[in-house]
Amino acid sequence: MMPGTTGLDLQDALRRSEARAACRVLGVGDVRHWGLADGTLADSIGALSNQLGAVVAEVAPEVVLLPWWLDGHPDHQALSQALAAAELPASLEVWGYETWTPLPVNRLVDISEVIDRKRRALAAHATAHLAFDLSAGLGLNRWRSVQGLMGLGHAEAFVAGSLTEYLELM
């Protein structure tokens, strides 16, 4: 360990590196980390909200994707709280996705053609694989295919709408 660093600093650096590797697999080139440690986002809603507002103002995306508001991870829930507090355009599309907790679906996307890419992106999260098998989540993508693909292939489920609609649902 380098002087002045902690095990948590190194763990955060490793997790960021894994996230960048997963994003490369997915074709995402502009990856930003805001310096907030894993597991602490509930303590940083204001900072997270400001960062979210700033990046949306800079990039002007058509859609923001984030874990849905009742996902079973406190950082994911904190991100939804920050979204609600951020100053964002009411017409911005927001798509919440499921990671830990299934959601009530109003958008279903066929990901059959890119499921191998998703597998490779999940494999980039080596430290998470030490705790559990991330590929188990792919079973949910397979099951979601029943809802719109006649049980064929894989589908990603979302709860989505304009920011106004999303916040009303939230």
Disulfide bonds with the S-S distance in Angstrom:
none
